[in-house]
Amino acid sequence: MEHMIVMLQKGDKLEENGEYIILSGYLECSMSNQLLRFLREGERAILDDTFLPKSLVYRACGIVRLLKLESNATNMLIDERYQGFEKEIITLMIERMEMLTMQKKERLVQTLLKLGKEIGIIEGENCRIPKVWTQIELANHINCTREYLLSQKRILKEEGVVLESHQWILLNWAKWNGKVGVYEGTSQ
């Protein structure tokens, strides 16, 4: 068997066990409907219902092209990769649980920081977040209404933390990435 190209459309789930490399697009990795992380071009996705939880799901955020690696190529050091991936999943689950204990605005800021780190595109001093989620999906993730999300976006724009744009553009990415009080002095 040779490597195979797999195409997914927005919302499609990765179904077949194996190891994949993302050639283009973004995959949302979630467990029990809770976002763990986004994966982008060049990153690997591992799916195996024998070693990994069945509630682990990869979903396409638009058109995604994947290279499915030949099973012989992935068998070398597979136990080591699964153990590393399991540790990463546990860390991401703890991060998600901690985020849910925060105030809504802090959850929004932490989510924007996470998106910026995982899939953000650096443009000069700023970081643009590609449209992987609708406003409703983002609001659901931070556990608020779409109206609250839009009101917070307006406030963040007024505070000069995000750019006036239909997309999320995080101004002064070095400040965001350094977690240096991005929203100090803002109303919570």
Solvent accessible surface area in square Angstrom, and as a share of the most:
residue,aa,sasa,rsa
1,M,141,0.63
2,E,145,0.65
3,H,89,0.40
4,M,84,0.38
5,I,87,0.44
6,V,29,0.17
7,M,99,0.44
8,L,15,0.08
9,Q,95,0.42
10,K,120,0.51
11,G,35,0.34
12,D,58,0.30
13,K,87,0.37
14,L,11,0.05
15,E,135,0.60
16,E,96,0.43
17,N,61,0.31
18,G,21,0.20
19,E,6,0.03
20,Y,2,0.01
21,I,36,0.18
22,I,1,0.01
23,L,53,0.27
24,S,37,0.24
25,G,25,0.24
26,Y,44,0.17
27,L,0,0.00
28,E,27,0.12
29,C,3,0.02
30,S,8,0.05
31,M,26,0.12
32,S,76,0.49
33,N,138,0.71
34,Q,67,0.30
35,L,7,0.03
36,L,2,0.01
37,R,46,0.17
38,F,0,0.00
39,L,6,0.03
40,R,70,0.25
41,E,114,0.51
42,G,54,0.52
43,E,50,0.23
44,R,115,0.42
45,A,0,0.00
46,I,15,0.08
47,L,21,0.11
48,D,22,0.11
49,D,73,0.38
50,T,110,0.64
51,F,99,0.41
52,L,8,0.04
53,P,56,0.35
54,K,162,0.69
55,S,45,0.29
56,L,6,0.03
57,V,35,0.20
58,Y,0,0.00
59,R,78,0.28
60,A,3,0.02
61,C,17,0.10
62,G,21,0.20
63,I,109,0.55
64,V,0,0.00
65,R,95,0.35
66,L,0,0.00
67,L,40,0.20
68,K,13,0.06
69,L,19,0.10
70,E,43,0.19
71,S,63,0.41
72,N,104,0.53
73,A,48,0.37
74,T,10,0.06
75,N,87,0.45
76,M,140,0.62
77,L,122,0.61
78,I,41,0.21
79,D,85,0.44
80,E,112,0.50
81,R,68,0.25
82,Y,11,0.04
83,Q,109,0.49
84,G,40,0.39
85,F,25,0.10
86,E,67,0.30
87,K,144,0.61
88,E,62,0.28
89,I,7,0.03
90,I,99,0.50
91,T,85,0.49
92,L,20,0.10
93,M,70,0.31
94,I,81,0.41
95,E,76,0.34
96,R,22,0.08
97,M,118,0.53
98,E,103,0.46
99,M,12,0.06
100,L,73,0.36
101,T,118,0.69
102,M,51,0.23
103,Q,119,0.53
104,K,83,0.35
105,K,1,0.00
106,E,49,0.22
107,R,21,0.08
108,L,0,0.00
109,V,4,0.02
110,Q,55,0.24
111,T,0,0.00
112,L,0,0.00
113,L,9,0.05
114,K,30,0.13
115,L,6,0.03
116,G,5,0.04
117,K,96,0.41
118,E,23,0.10
119,I,0,0.00
120,G,8,0.07
121,I,61,0.31
122,I,97,0.49
123,E,75,0.34
124,G,72,0.69
125,E,138,0.62
126,N,40,0.20
127,C,0,0.00
128,R,57,0.21
129,I,8,0.04
130,P,13,0.08
131,K,138,0.58
132,V,7,0.04
133,W,30,0.10
134,T,57,0.33
135,Q,61,0.27
136,I,101,0.51
137,E,69,0.31
138,L,7,0.03
139,A,2,0.02
140,N,102,0.52
141,H,16,0.07
142,I,0,0.00
143,N,103,0.53
144,C,21,0.12
145,T,81,0.47
146,R,99,0.36
147,E,117,0.52
148,Y,49,0.19
149,L,1,0.01
150,L,58,0.29
151,S,33,0.21
152,Q,14,0.06
153,K,14,0.06
154,R,133,0.49
155,I,36,0.18
156,L,0,0.00
157,K,48,0.20
158,E,128,0.57
159,E,65,0.29
160,G,44,0.42
161,V,17,0.10
162,V,2,0.01
163,L,75,0.37
164,E,133,0.59
165,S,29,0.19
166,H,162,0.72
167,Q,36,0.16
168,W,28,0.10
169,I,21,0.11
170,L,0,0.00
171,L,43,0.22
172,N,72,0.37
173,W,25,0.09
174,A,79,0.61
175,K,87,0.37
176,W,2,0.01
177,N,70,0.36
178,G,46,0.44
179,K,125,0.53
180,V,95,0.55
181,G,23,0.22
182,V,16,0.09
183,Y,36,0.14
184,E,137,0.62
185,G,89,0.86
186,T,18,0.11
187,S,78,0.50
188,Q,123,0.55
